[in-house]
Amino acid sequence: MQMLDLFSGIGGISLAADWAGIETVAFCEIEAFNQKVLNKHWPIVPIFSDIRKLTKQSLEERGVDVGTISIVAGGYPCQPFSVAGDRKGEADDRHLWPEVFRLLQEIRPTWFIGENVAGHVTLGLDNVLTDLESIGYTSQPFVIPACAIGAPHRRDRVFIISFLSNSNCVGYQGAQQLREDISKIKKWRKGSFGTTSKLFNDIDWEKRAFQSSFLGGDDGVPNRMDRIRSLGNAVVPQQIYPIFAAIARIERGN
């Protein structure tokens, strides 16, 4: 399986996808510091800077076979929905969901995985789900806190899992199977599987923790504030890993 990673940051989503056996074929990330981190760890994956200029054609011009992209994932900017960002919603000039929606219509991936702050649930999420439904996606949002997987902070995040209902996913039996797989993740989130989910038996927090060379060490960029900002915006890979693992199982038909 191959994925397009939007608003990639320092690669937290793609790292989780790697663990699930999913290959990232392109990044879209505007911050120069983040681009350097991505290039260090995924040196052959092309990076696009501006989502407003990213198109199916521009991907193909850089050698990306768009027809092989089965997942588009990304944490579109949270400022329009966060308290720190004044919760201006669609009136915020940082509101870039329409660009994600445009790309989904162009690429038509089997799966879309979205990530945002928990405040998105009460501001803007309904419109996102309506947009997805209008182009044939069955969607389910839910909130997972980072502390549920052993992180030393709470960090509630809303994740959106969307499946293209008319796709030919191997082993997929329609919206019902999607709901069943999501319900398993919900049980994990509620603690049905214990403090640390059984889904993480092979993904241990300490063993999978970022090394200093990846996040906190010397990446050849001396600006400490860039590193701090990037860390603050990063997706915790362990938070999103069970979603990718479930998708991989569905695609394999087991």
HELIX and SHEET records of a PDB file:
HELIX    1   1 GLY A   12  TRP A   19  1                                   8    
HELIX    2   2 ALA A   32  HIS A   41  1                                  10    
HELIX    3   3 ILE A   51  LYS A   53  5                                   3    
HELIX    4   4 LYS A   56  GLU A   61  1                                   6    
HELIX    5   5 VAL A   66  THR A   68  5                                   3    
HELIX    6   6 GLN A   79  PHE A   81  5                                   3    
HELIX    7   7 GLY A   89  ALA A   91  5                                   3    
HELIX    8   8 TRP A   97  ILE A  107  1                                  11    
HELIX    9   9 ALA A  118  VAL A  121  5                                   4    
HELIX   10  10 LEU A  125  SER A  134  1                                  10    
HELIX   11  11 ALA A  146  ILE A  149  5                                   4    
HELIX   12  12 ALA A  175  ARG A  189  1                                  15    
HELIX   13  13 LYS A  198  PHE A  200  5                                   3    
HELIX   14  14 TRP A  205  ARG A  208  1                                   4    
HELIX   15  15 ARG A  224  ASN A  233  1                                  10    
HELIX   16  16 PRO A  237  ARG A  252  1                                  16    
SHEET    1   A 7 ILE A  47  PHE A  48  0                                        
SHEET    2   A 7 GLU A  23  CYS A  28  1                                        
SHEET    3   A 7 GLN A   2  LEU A   6  1                                        
SHEET    4   A 7 ILE A  69  GLY A  74  1                                        
SHEET    5   A 7 TRP A 111  VAL A 117  1                                        
SHEET    6   A 7 ASP A 156  LEU A 164 -1                                        
SHEET    7   A 7 TYR A 137  PRO A 145 -1                                        
END                                                                             
